[in-house]
Amino acid sequence: MLMHILYESIRKLVGDIDVAKKLTKRQTNALRRHSRHHTKKHMKFMRAQMRKGKTFTQAHKAAMKKVGR
């Protein structure tokens, strides 16, 4: 109960807090296969985007645009 009140108070001050989601086994496998063709920087960016809720394709397009191959 106390944690909930504390969380709500912080949320009002800071705004919605982005909670990083874990990747599914399917996403992890897809990223592992994908990593053969791309740099560590590209993969790190994609993982971060997918944890925020983007799909594999959305994360890939954003990574290509921002950090390249």
C-alpha positions, 0 to 999 in steps of 0.5 A: 500500500505504501509503495503504491502511494509512493509510486503515485506521488512520484508519477505525479511529479515526474509523469508516467514512468517507462517500465522496460519490458523483458523481451520474449524468447521469440524476440531474443532469438530473432535478435540473435539471428539478426546480429550476424548482419549488424553492429553491436551499436545497431543491436543495442539500439534495437533492444532498447527500442523493443523494450520500450514496446516497438516491434522488431520491424519498427526498431530495425527501421529506427536503428537503420535511420539513427545508427546505421548498419 
